[in-house]
Amino acid sequence: MHTVRNSFQHDQVAEAGGELIEGEHSAVRELARVFRLTLQPVLRRGFGTYFALSRHGRGQLTSQSRVWKTFERVFARAIDEYRRAEFSSDSPITRAWARQSLEAALRAAPTDARTRAMAAALRGFFLAEPDELSVLMVLDQLRSNGDPSRQGLTRIQGGNDRLAAALAKSVGNVISLRHEAMAIRQSAQDVRVTIEDGHGARDEALADFAIVTAPAPIVRRIRFDPPLPDVQRQAIDSLLYGRATKTLLQFARPFWRHPGRPRAFGTNLDVGAVWDGSEHQRGPGAILVSLAGGASSAAAQNLLHSPDLAAFSEQLRWLGGTARDRRVIASECFVWEDDPWANGGYAVFTPGFDPAWRRWLAAPAGRVLFAGEHTSLESQGYMNGAILSGQRAALEVFALQRAEAASASSHPPVTP
């Protein structure tokens, strides 16, 4: 979560990190309830899709539900086979589909340029190009009802970071910021974590267990002693993180708001997916969010180099308004692949990633446990997945403690 404050006029805020909470995201919704945070319904008309069939051709608007229904039809056989495999990651059926990219699967199916444009318009959702993305990620989305906006979308009123702040406050002054875990050494009794602060000074923390919540690219920098199992290390080393540039643009008025039309769109343009980021906030200005994933991440950054962001705004002409309306009055940009503590947006499963490795991302290694959205089987890529995985890892610690206590009580120490 990364709420941007003090950057926009009229005291408006916007989300540079995790943003939309779906109706089925029970873990994050329950935490919001516990801390008495209000969930504000947003984007009530869901997502539409805008795609251009050529660089200079006119674009077309359609509902994103129609996009997912198209994919349901195109991948009907694949979904049926995946279901017959009971969605098992170890099944040869699952592995066969996982080895295909979305682009290859579309080439093998009777599709047209419109369907391929639809696939490109999902870069702002999957953060990957169709040739980078395992078709299994699409099948997983289809079996969970396809269009994610069907569930109803919310944000935390006042900024999503209010939840992270409430959690931090609830545990007291025990969180050390600007410190990096360099190494984790474990014995049969404890773990020792070597920590380095921002000035190069090192210290060692002693604990019963360690829960590693860092993204996989950061976990790759940690030295484990003893080493992680070979298959677990292979899973962590093979996991790709999506390229993602998130741009927050404030305009003098919300020229994209039209009666009866969605306020969010996936596109195959360089700006990626765009949506209203300031519904229900006070002030005449309004914020439009752009999430450019895959190759469009670099393309969006190039657009931002134009004077007054004119090239970026030009790609928003189809949303309506005049050139004056599309003049940016404030902006912030976050390139997540350049962030030293993330190295990307969120996990992307490629055709080279064995689906059986997913359980190894979350598997405990002795006294070292793992959490993070990339380890979630239910809500990978979402704040909800991060929370679910953290709760799961905490429960695993309790289970290991109970097992140790039971073992100790059944084998009392021998006194001379």
Contacts in CASP RR format, 6 or more apart in sequence:
PFRMAT RR
TARGET T0000
AUTHOR 0000-0000-0000
METHOD contacts of the structure
MODEL  1
MHTVRNSFQHDQVAEAGGELIEGEHSAVRELARVFRLTLQPVLRRGFGTY
FALSRHGRGQLTSQSRVWKTFERVFARAIDEYRRAEFSSDSPITRAWARQ
SLEAALRAAPTDARTRAMAAALRGFFLAEPDELSVLMVLDQLRSNGDPSR
QGLTRIQGGNDRLAAALAKSVGNVISLRHEAMAIRQSAQDVRVTIEDGHG
ARDEALADFAIVTAPAPIVRRIRFDPPLPDVQRQAIDSLLYGRATKTLLQ
FARPFWRHPGRPRAFGTNLDVGAVWDGSEHQRGPGAILVSLAGGASSAAA
QNLLHSPDLAAFSEQLRWLGGTARDRRVIASECFVWEDDPWANGGYAVFT
PGFDPAWRRWLAAPAGRVLFAGEHTSLESQGYMNGAILSGQRAALEVFAL
QRAEAASASSHPPVTP
1 15 0 8 1.000
1 17 0 8 1.000
1 18 0 8 1.000
1 160 0 8 1.000
1 161 0 8 1.000
1 163 0 8 1.000
1 164 0 8 1.000
1 383 0 8 1.000
2 15 0 8 1.000
2 16 0 8 1.000
2 17 0 8 1.000
2 18 0 8 1.000
2 161 0 8 1.000
2 334 0 8 1.000
3 13 0 8 1.000
3 14 0 8 1.000
3 15 0 8 1.000
3 16 0 8 1.000
3 158 0 8 1.000
3 159 0 8 1.000
3 160 0 8 1.000
3 161 0 8 1.000
3 162 0 8 1.000
4 13 0 8 1.000
4 14 0 8 1.000
4 15 0 8 1.000
4 16 0 8 1.000
4 248 0 8 1.000
4 332 0 8 1.000
5 13 0 8 1.000
7 248 0 8 1.000
7 330 0 8 1.000
7 332 0 8 1.000
8 14 0 8 1.000
8 248 0 8 1.000
8 250 0 8 1.000
8 287 0 8 1.000
8 330 0 8 1.000
9 250 0 8 1.000
9 285 0 8 1.000
9 329 0 8 1.000
9 330 0 8 1.000
10 281 0 8 1.000
10 282 0 8 1.000
10 283 0 8 1.000
10 284 0 8 1.000
10 285 0 8 1.000
11 282 0 8 1.000
12 250 0 8 1.000
12 278 0 8 1.000
12 281 0 8 1.000
12 282 0 8 1.000
12 283 0 8 1.000
12 285 0 8 1.000
12 286 0 8 1.000
12 287 0 8 1.000
13 158 0 8 1.000
13 159 0 8 1.000
13 278 0 8 1.000
13 281 0 8 1.000
14 248 0 8 1.000
14 277 0 8 1.000
14 278 0 8 1.000
14 287 0 8 1.000
14 289 0 8 1.000
14 332 0 8 1.000
15 155 0 8 1.000
15 159 0 8 1.000
15 160 0 8 1.000
15 248 0 8 1.000
15 277 0 8 1.000
15 289 0 8 1.000
16 246 0 8 1.000
16 248 0 8 1.000
16 332 0 8 1.000
16 334 0 8 1.000
17 160 0 8 1.000
17 246 0 8 1.000
17 334 0 8 1.000
17 336 0 8 1.000
18 160 0 8 1.000
18 382 0 8 1.000
18 383 0 8 1.000
19 155 0 8 1.000
19 160 0 8 1.000
19 289 0 8 1.000
20 42 0 8 1.000
20 43 0 8 1.000
20 153 0 8 1.000
20 154 0 8 1.000
20 155 0 8 1.000
21 28 0 8 1.000
21 29 0 8 1.000
21 32 0 8 1.000
21 39 0 8 1.000
21 153 0 8 1.000
21 154 0 8 1.000
21 155 0 8 1.000
21 156 0 8 1.000
21 383 0 8 1.000
21 384 0 8 1.000
22 148 0 8 1.000
22 149 0 8 1.000
22 151 0 8 1.000
22 152 0 8 1.000
22 153 0 8 1.000
22 382 0 8 1.000
22 384 0 8 1.000
23 29 0 8 1.000
23 151 0 8 1.000
23 152 0 8 1.000
23 153 0 8 1.000
23 154 0 8 1.000
24 151 0 8 1.000
25 379 0 8 1.000
25 382 0 8 1.000
25 383 0 8 1.000
25 384 0 8 1.000
26 384 0 8 1.000
27 379 0 8 1.000
27 384 0 8 1.000
27 385 0 8 1.000
27 387 0 8 1.000
27 388 0 8 1.000
27 391 0 8 1.000
28 163 0 8 1.000
28 382 0 8 1.000
28 383 0 8 1.000
28 384 0 8 1.000
28 387 0 8 1.000
29 39 0 8 1.000
29 154 0 8 1.000
31 163 0 8 1.000
31 167 0 8 1.000
31 387 0 8 1.000
32 38 0 8 1.000
32 39 0 8 1.000
32 156 0 8 1.000
32 163 0 8 1.000
35 162 0 8 1.000
35 163 0 8 1.000
35 166 0 8 1.000
35 167 0 8 1.000
35 170 0 8 1.000
37 156 0 8 1.000
37 157 0 8 1.000
37 162 0 8 1.000
37 163 0 8 1.000
37 166 0 8 1.000
38 156 0 8 1.000
38 157 0 8 1.000
39 154 0 8 1.000
39 155 0 8 1.000
39 156 0 8 1.000
39 157 0 8 1.000
40 154 0 8 1.000
40 155 0 8 1.000
40 156 0 8 1.000
40 157 0 8 1.000
40 279 0 8 1.000
40 280 0 8 1.000
41 152 0 8 1.000
41 153 0 8 1.000
41 154 0 8 1.000
42 153 0 8 1.000
42 154 0 8 1.000
42 155 0 8 1.000
42 276 0 8 1.000
42 277 0 8 1.000
42 279 0 8 1.000
42 280 0 8 1.000
43 149 0 8 1.000
43 152 0 8 1.000
43 153 0 8 1.000
43 262 0 8 1.000
43 263 0 8 1.000
43 264 0 8 1.000
43 275 0 8 1.000
43 276 0 8 1.000
43 279 0 8 1.000
44 152 0 8 1.000
44 153 0 8 1.000
45 260 0 8 1.000
45 261 0 8 1.000
45 262 0 8 1.000
45 263 0 8 1.000
45 264 0 8 1.000
46 64 0 8 1.000
46 147 0 8 1.000
46 149 0 8 1.000
46 150 0 8 1.000
46 152 0 8 1.000
46 153 0 8 1.000
46 262 0 8 1.000
46 263 0 8 1.000
46 264 0 8 1.000
47 63 0 8 1.000
47 64 0 8 1.000
47 147 0 8 1.000
47 149 0 8 1.000
47 262 0 8 1.000
47 264 0 8 1.000
47 265 0 8 1.000
47 266 0 8 1.000
47 273 0 8 1.000
47 275 0 8 1.000
48 61 0 8 1.000
48 62 0 8 1.000
48 63 0 8 1.000
48 64 0 8 1.000
48 262 0 8 1.000
48 264 0 8 1.000
48 265 0 8 1.000
48 266 0 8 1.000
49 61 0 8 1.000
49 62 0 8 1.000
49 63 0 8 1.000
49 64 0 8 1.000
49 66 0 8 1.000
49 67 0 8 1.000
49 118 0 8 1.000
49 121 0 8 1.000
49 265 0 8 1.000
49 266 0 8 1.000
49 267 0 8 1.000
50 59 0 8 1.000
50 60 0 8 1.000
50 61 0 8 1.000
50 121 0 8 1.000
50 265 0 8 1.000
50 266 0 8 1.000
50 267 0 8 1.000
50 269 0 8 1.000
50 318 0 8 1.000
51 59 0 8 1.000
51 60 0 8 1.000
51 62 0 8 1.000
51 114 0 8 1.000
51 117 0 8 1.000
51 118 0 8 1.000
51 120 0 8 1.000
51 121 0 8 1.000
51 267 0 8 1.000
51 268 0 8 1.000
52 58 0 8 1.000
52 59 0 8 1.000
52 60 0 8 1.000
52 117 0 8 1.000
52 268 0 8 1.000
52 269 0 8 1.000
53 59 0 8 1.000
53 60 0 8 1.000
53 113 0 8 1.000
53 114 0 8 1.000
53 117 0 8 1.000
59 318 0 8 1.000
60 114 0 8 1.000
61 265 0 8 1.000
61 318 0 8 1.000
63 262 0 8 1.000
64 147 0 8 1.000
64 149 0 8 1.000
64 265 0 8 1.000
64 266 0 8 1.000
65 147 0 8 1.000
65 150 0 8 1.000
67 118 0 8 1.000
67 121 0 8 1.000
67 122 0 8 1.000
67 147 0 8 1.000
68 141 0 8 1.000
68 142 0 8 1.000
68 146 0 8 1.000
68 147 0 8 1.000
70 115 0 8 1.000
70 118 0 8 1.000
71 118 0 8 1.000
71 138 0 8 1.000
71 142 0 8 1.000
71 146 0 8 1.000
72 79 0 8 1.000
72 142 0 8 1.000
72 146 0 8 1.000
74 106 0 8 1.000
74 109 0 8 1.000
74 110 0 8 1.000
74 111 0 8 1.000
74 115 0 8 1.000
75 105 0 8 1.000
75 109 0 8 1.000
75 135 0 8 1.000
75 138 0 8 1.000
75 139 0 8 1.000
75 142 0 8 1.000
78 97 0 8 1.000
78 105 0 8 1.000
78 135 0 8 1.000
78 139 0 8 1.000
79 139 0 8 1.000
79 142 0 8 1.000
79 143 0 8 1.000
81 93 0 8 1.000
81 97 0 8 1.000
82 93 0 8 1.000
82 94 0 8 1.000
82 97 0 8 1.000
82 136 0 8 1.000
82 139 0 8 1.000
82 143 0 8 1.000
83 143 0 8 1.000
84 93 0 8 1.000
85 91 0 8 1.000
85 93 0 8 1.000
85 94 0 8 1.000
87 94 0 8 1.000
87 143 0 8 1.000
88 94 0 8 1.000
89 355 0 8 1.000
89 356 0 8 1.000
89 358 0 8 1.000
89 359 0 8 1.000
90 356 0 8 1.000
94 136 0 8 1.000
94 355 0 8 1.000
95 354 0 8 1.000
95 355 0 8 1.000
95 356 0 8 1.000
97 105 0 8 1.000
97 135 0 8 1.000
97 136 0 8 1.000
97 139 0 8 1.000
98 134 0 8 1.000
98 135 0 8 1.000
98 136 0 8 1.000
98 349 0 8 1.000
98 351 0 8 1.000
98 352 0 8 1.000
98 353 0 8 1.000
98 354 0 8 1.000
98 355 0 8 1.000
99 134 0 8 1.000
99 351 0 8 1.000
99 352 0 8 1.000
100 108 0 8 1.000
100 134 0 8 1.000
100 135 0 8 1.000
100 351 0 8 1.000
101 130 0 8 1.000
101 131 0 8 1.000
101 132 0 8 1.000
101 133 0 8 1.000
101 134 0 8 1.000
101 135 0 8 1.000
101 350 0 8 1.000
101 351 0 8 1.000
102 119 0 8 1.000
102 130 0 8 1.000
102 131 0 8 1.000
102 133 0 8 1.000
102 134 0 8 1.000
102 135 0 8 1.000
102 137 0 8 1.000
102 138 0 8 1.000
103 116 0 8 1.000
103 119 0 8 1.000
103 129 0 8 1.000
103 130 0 8 1.000
103 131 0 8 1.000
104 131 0 8 1.000
104 135 0 8 1.000
104 351 0 8 1.000
105 135 0 8 1.000
105 138 0 8 1.000
106 115 0 8 1.000
106 116 0 8 1.000
106 119 0 8 1.000
106 130 0 8 1.000
116 130 0 8 1.000
117 268 0 8 1.000
118 268 0 8 1.000
119 130 0 8 1.000
120 129 0 8 1.000
120 130 0 8 1.000
120 268 0 8 1.000
121 266 0 8 1.000
121 267 0 8 1.000
121 268 0 8 1.000
121 272 0 8 1.000
121 273 0 8 1.000
122 266 0 8 1.000
123 129 0 8 1.000
123 268 0 8 1.000
123 272 0 8 1.000
123 273 0 8 1.000
123 292 0 8 1.000
123 293 0 8 1.000
123 294 0 8 1.000
123 295 0 8 1.000
123 296 0 8 1.000
124 244 0 8 1.000
124 266 0 8 1.000
124 272 0 8 1.000
124 273 0 8 1.000
124 291 0 8 1.000
124 292 0 8 1.000
124 293 0 8 1.000
124 294 0 8 1.000
124 296 0 8 1.000
125 148 0 8 1.000
125 266 0 8 1.000
125 273 0 8 1.000
126 133 0 8 1.000
126 137 0 8 1.000
126 348 0 8 1.000
127 241 0 8 1.000
127 242 0 8 1.000
127 243 0 8 1.000
127 244 0 8 1.000
127 293 0 8 1.000
127 294 0 8 1.000
127 297 0 8 1.000
127 344 0 8 1.000
127 345 0 8 1.000
127 346 0 8 1.000
127 348 0 8 1.000
128 240 0 8 1.000
128 242 0 8 1.000
128 243 0 8 1.000
128 293 0 8 1.000
128 294 0 8 1.000
128 348 0 8 1.000
128 350 0 8 1.000
129 294 0 8 1.000
129 295 0 8 1.000
132 240 0 8 1.000
132 294 0 8 1.000
132 348 0 8 1.000
132 350 0 8 1.000
133 348 0 8 1.000
133 349 0 8 1.000
133 350 0 8 1.000
134 349 0 8 1.000
134 350 0 8 1.000
134 351 0 8 1.000
134 352 0 8 1.000
134 353 0 8 1.000
136 349 0 8 1.000
136 355 0 8 1.000
137 348 0 8 1.000
137 349 0 8 1.000
141 148 0 8 1.000
145 151 0 8 1.000
149 264 0 8 1.000
156 162 0 8 1.000
156 163 0 8 1.000
157 280 0 8 1.000
160 383 0 8 1.000
168 175 0 8 1.000
176 195 0 8 1.000
178 197 0 8 1.000
178 198 0 8 1.000
179 195 0 8 1.000
179 196 0 8 1.000
179 197 0 8 1.000
179 198 0 8 1.000
180 195 0 8 1.000
180 196 0 8 1.000
180 198 0 8 1.000
181 193 0 8 1.000
181 194 0 8 1.000
181 195 0 8 1.000
181 212 0 8 1.000
181 214 0 8 1.000
181 222 0 8 1.000
182 194 0 8 1.000
182 195 0 8 1.000
182 196 0 8 1.000
182 202 0 8 1.000
182 221 0 8 1.000
182 222 0 8 1.000
182 223 0 8 1.000
183 193 0 8 1.000
183 194 0 8 1.000
183 222 0 8 1.000
183 223 0 8 1.000
183 224 0 8 1.000
183 225 0 8 1.000
184 191 0 8 1.000
184 192 0 8 1.000
184 193 0 8 1.000
184 194 0 8 1.000
184 210 0 8 1.000
184 212 0 8 1.000
184 222 0 8 1.000
184 223 0 8 1.000
184 224 0 8 1.000
184 225 0 8 1.000
184 368 0 8 1.000
185 191 0 8 1.000
185 192 0 8 1.000
185 193 0 8 1.000
185 194 0 8 1.000
185 224 0 8 1.000
185 225 0 8 1.000
186 192 0 8 1.000
186 210 0 8 1.000
186 225 0 8 1.000
186 226 0 8 1.000
186 366 0 8 1.000
186 367 0 8 1.000
186 368 0 8 1.000
190 206 0 8 1.000
190 207 0 8 1.000
190 208 0 8 1.000
190 367 0 8 1.000
191 206 0 8 1.000
191 207 0 8 1.000
191 208 0 8 1.000
191 209 0 8 1.000
191 210 0 8 1.000
191 367 0 8 1.000
191 368 0 8 1.000
192 204 0 8 1.000
192 205 0 8 1.000
192 206 0 8 1.000
192 207 0 8 1.000
193 204 0 8 1.000
193 205 0 8 1.000
193 207 0 8 1.000
193 210 0 8 1.000
194 202 0 8 1.000
194 203 0 8 1.000
194 204 0 8 1.000
195 202 0 8 1.000
195 203 0 8 1.000
195 204 0 8 1.000
195 205 0 8 1.000
196 202 0 8 1.000
197 203 0 8 1.000
208 367 0 8 1.000
208 397 0 8 1.000
208 401 0 8 1.000
209 367 0 8 1.000
209 368 0 8 1.000
209 369 0 8 1.000
209 397 0 8 1.000
209 400 0 8 1.000
210 367 0 8 1.000
210 368 0 8 1.000
210 369 0 8 1.000
211 368 0 8 1.000
211 369 0 8 1.000
211 370 0 8 1.000
211 371 0 8 1.000
211 390 0 8 1.000
211 393 0 8 1.000
211 394 0 8 1.000
211 397 0 8 1.000
212 219 0 8 1.000
212 222 0 8 1.000
212 368 0 8 1.000
212 369 0 8 1.000
212 370 0 8 1.000
212 371 0 8 1.000
213 370 0 8 1.000
213 371 0 8 1.000
213 372 0 8 1.000
213 386 0 8 1.000
213 389 0 8 1.000
213 390 0 8 1.000
213 393 0 8 1.000
214 222 0 8 1.000
214 341 0 8 1.000
215 241 0 8 1.000
215 341 0 8 1.000
215 342 0 8 1.000
215 343 0 8 1.000
215 344 0 8 1.000
215 346 0 8 1.000
215 347 0 8 1.000
215 372 0 8 1.000
215 374 0 8 1.000
216 236 0 8 1.000
216 239 0 8 1.000
216 241 0 8 1.000
216 347 0 8 1.000
216 361 0 8 1.000
216 374 0 8 1.000
217 241 0 8 1.000
217 342 0 8 1.000
217 343 0 8 1.000
217 344 0 8 1.000
218 341 0 8 1.000
218 342 0 8 1.000
218 343 0 8 1.000
219 236 0 8 1.000
219 370 0 8 1.000
220 236 0 8 1.000
220 237 0 8 1.000
224 365 0 8 1.000
224 368 0 8 1.000
227 233 0 8 1.000
228 236 0 8 1.000
228 365 0 8 1.000
228 368 0 8 1.000
229 360 0 8 1.000
229 363 0 8 1.000
229 365 0 8 1.000
231 357 0 8 1.000
231 360 0 8 1.000
232 360 0 8 1.000
232 361 0 8 1.000
232 363 0 8 1.000
232 365 0 8 1.000
234 357 0 8 1.000
234 360 0 8 1.000
235 353 0 8 1.000
235 354 0 8 1.000
235 357 0 8 1.000
235 358 0 8 1.000
235 360 0 8 1.000
235 361 0 8 1.000
236 361 0 8 1.000
238 352 0 8 1.000
238 353 0 8 1.000
238 354 0 8 1.000
238 357 0 8 1.000
239 347 0 8 1.000
239 349 0 8 1.000
239 353 0 8 1.000
239 361 0 8 1.000
239 374 0 8 1.000
240 347 0 8 1.000
240 348 0 8 1.000
240 349 0 8 1.000
240 350 0 8 1.000
240 353 0 8 1.000
241 337 0 8 1.000
241 342 0 8 1.000
241 343 0 8 1.000
241 344 0 8 1.000
241 345 0 8 1.000
241 346 0 8 1.000
241 347 0 8 1.000
241 348 0 8 1.000
242 293 0 8 1.000
242 294 0 8 1.000
242 336 0 8 1.000
242 337 0 8 1.000
242 344 0 8 1.000
242 345 0 8 1.000
242 346 0 8 1.000
242 347 0 8 1.000
242 348 0 8 1.000
243 293 0 8 1.000
243 294 0 8 1.000
243 295 0 8 1.000
243 297 0 8 1.000
243 298 0 8 1.000
243 336 0 8 1.000
243 337 0 8 1.000
243 344 0 8 1.000
243 345 0 8 1.000
244 291 0 8 1.000
244 292 0 8 1.000
244 293 0 8 1.000
244 294 0 8 1.000
244 297 0 8 1.000
244 335 0 8 1.000
244 336 0 8 1.000
244 337 0 8 1.000
244 344 0 8 1.000
244 345 0 8 1.000
244 346 0 8 1.000
245 290 0 8 1.000
245 291 0 8 1.000
245 292 0 8 1.000
245 293 0 8 1.000
245 296 0 8 1.000
245 297 0 8 1.000
245 298 0 8 1.000
245 300 0 8 1.000
245 301 0 8 1.000
245 333 0 8 1.000
245 334 0 8 1.000
245 335 0 8 1.000
245 336 0 8 1.000
246 289 0 8 1.000
246 290 0 8 1.000
246 291 0 8 1.000
246 292 0 8 1.000
246 333 0 8 1.000
246 334 0 8 1.000
246 336 0 8 1.000
247 271 0 8 1.000
247 289 0 8 1.000
247 290 0 8 1.000
247 292 0 8 1.000
247 300 0 8 1.000
247 304 0 8 1.000
247 312 0 8 1.000
247 331 0 8 1.000
247 332 0 8 1.000
247 333 0 8 1.000
247 334 0 8 1.000
248 277 0 8 1.000
248 287 0 8 1.000
248 288 0 8 1.000
248 289 0 8 1.000
248 290 0 8 1.000
248 331 0 8 1.000
248 332 0 8 1.000
248 333 0 8 1.000
249 287 0 8 1.000
249 288 0 8 1.000
249 289 0 8 1.000
249 290 0 8 1.000
249 309 0 8 1.000
249 312 0 8 1.000
249 313 0 8 1.000
249 328 0 8 1.000
249 330 0 8 1.000
249 331 0 8 1.000
250 278 0 8 1.000
250 285 0 8 1.000
250 286 0 8 1.000
250 287 0 8 1.000
250 288 0 8 1.000
250 328 0 8 1.000
250 329 0 8 1.000
250 330 0 8 1.000
250 331 0 8 1.000
251 285 0 8 1.000
251 286 0 8 1.000
251 287 0 8 1.000
251 288 0 8 1.000
251 325 0 8 1.000
251 326 0 8 1.000
251 327 0 8 1.000
251 328 0 8 1.000
251 329 0 8 1.000
252 284 0 8 1.000
252 285 0 8 1.000
252 325 0 8 1.000
252 327 0 8 1.000
252 329 0 8 1.000
253 284 0 8 1.000
253 285 0 8 1.000
253 286 0 8 1.000
253 325 0 8 1.000
254 276 0 8 1.000
254 278 0 8 1.000
254 285 0 8 1.000
254 286 0 8 1.000
254 288 0 8 1.000
255 319 0 8 1.000
255 320 0 8 1.000
255 321 0 8 1.000
255 322 0 8 1.000
255 325 0 8 1.000
255 326 0 8 1.000
256 263 0 8 1.000
256 274 0 8 1.000
256 276 0 8 1.000
256 288 0 8 1.000
256 316 0 8 1.000
256 319 0 8 1.000
256 320 0 8 1.000
257 263 0 8 1.000
257 276 0 8 1.000
257 286 0 8 1.000
258 320 0 8 1.000
263 275 0 8 1.000
263 276 0 8 1.000
263 279 0 8 1.000
264 273 0 8 1.000
264 274 0 8 1.000
264 275 0 8 1.000
264 276 0 8 1.000
265 273 0 8 1.000
265 274 0 8 1.000
265 275 0 8 1.000
266 272 0 8 1.000
266 273 0 8 1.000
266 274 0 8 1.000
267 273 0 8 1.000
267 274 0 8 1.000
269 296 0 8 1.000
269 315 0 8 1.000
270 292 0 8 1.000
270 296 0 8 1.000
270 299 0 8 1.000
270 300 0 8 1.000
270 302 0 8 1.000
270 303 0 8 1.000
270 315 0 8 1.000
271 290 0 8 1.000
271 292 0 8 1.000
271 296 0 8 1.000
271 300 0 8 1.000
271 303 0 8 1.000
271 312 0 8 1.000
271 315 0 8 1.000
271 316 0 8 1.000
272 290 0 8 1.000
272 291 0 8 1.000
272 292 0 8 1.000
272 293 0 8 1.000
272 296 0 8 1.000
272 300 0 8 1.000
273 290 0 8 1.000
273 291 0 8 1.000
273 292 0 8 1.000
274 288 0 8 1.000
274 289 0 8 1.000
274 290 0 8 1.000
274 291 0 8 1.000
274 316 0 8 1.000
274 319 0 8 1.000
275 288 0 8 1.000
275 289 0 8 1.000
276 286 0 8 1.000
276 287 0 8 1.000
276 288 0 8 1.000
276 289 0 8 1.000
277 286 0 8 1.000
277 287 0 8 1.000
277 288 0 8 1.000
277 289 0 8 1.000
278 285 0 8 1.000
278 286 0 8 1.000
278 287 0 8 1.000
281 287 0 8 1.000
285 329 0 8 1.000
288 316 0 8 1.000
290 300 0 8 1.000
290 312 0 8 1.000
292 299 0 8 1.000
292 300 0 8 1.000
297 335 0 8 1.000
297 337 0 8 1.000
300 312 0 8 1.000
301 333 0 8 1.000
301 335 0 8 1.000
302 311 0 8 1.000
303 309 0 8 1.000
303 311 0 8 1.000
303 312 0 8 1.000
303 315 0 8 1.000
304 312 0 8 1.000
304 333 0 8 1.000
305 311 0 8 1.000
306 312 0 8 1.000
308 327 0 8 1.000
308 328 0 8 1.000
309 328 0 8 1.000
309 331 0 8 1.000
312 328 0 8 1.000
313 326 0 8 1.000
313 327 0 8 1.000
313 328 0 8 1.000
314 326 0 8 1.000
316 326 0 8 1.000
317 326 0 8 1.000
336 342 0 8 1.000
336 344 0 8 1.000
336 345 0 8 1.000
337 343 0 8 1.000
337 344 0 8 1.000
337 345 0 8 1.000
346 373 0 8 1.000
346 374 0 8 1.000
346 380 0 8 1.000
346 381 0 8 1.000
347 373 0 8 1.000
347 374 0 8 1.000
347 380 0 8 1.000
347 381 0 8 1.000
349 355 0 8 1.000
349 358 0 8 1.000
358 377 0 8 1.000
359 377 0 8 1.000
361 370 0 8 1.000
361 374 0 8 1.000
361 375 0 8 1.000
362 370 0 8 1.000
362 371 0 8 1.000
362 375 0 8 1.000
362 376 0 8 1.000
362 377 0 8 1.000
362 389 0 8 1.000
362 392 0 8 1.000
363 370 0 8 1.000
364 370 0 8 1.000
364 396 0 8 1.000
364 400 0 8 1.000
367 400 0 8 1.000
369 393 0 8 1.000
369 396 0 8 1.000
369 397 0 8 1.000
370 389 0 8 1.000
370 393 0 8 1.000
371 386 0 8 1.000
371 389 0 8 1.000
371 390 0 8 1.000
371 392 0 8 1.000
371 393 0 8 1.000
372 385 0 8 1.000
372 386 0 8 1.000
372 389 0 8 1.000
372 390 0 8 1.000
373 379 0 8 1.000
373 380 0 8 1.000
373 381 0 8 1.000
373 382 0 8 1.000
373 383 0 8 1.000
373 385 0 8 1.000
373 386 0 8 1.000
373 389 0 8 1.000
374 380 0 8 1.000
374 381 0 8 1.000
375 389 0 8 1.000
376 382 0 8 1.000
376 384 0 8 1.000
376 385 0 8 1.000
376 386 0 8 1.000
376 388 0 8 1.000
376 389 0 8 1.000
378 384 0 8 1.000
378 385 0 8 1.000
378 388 0 8 1.000
379 385 0 8 1.000
379 388 0 8 1.000
END
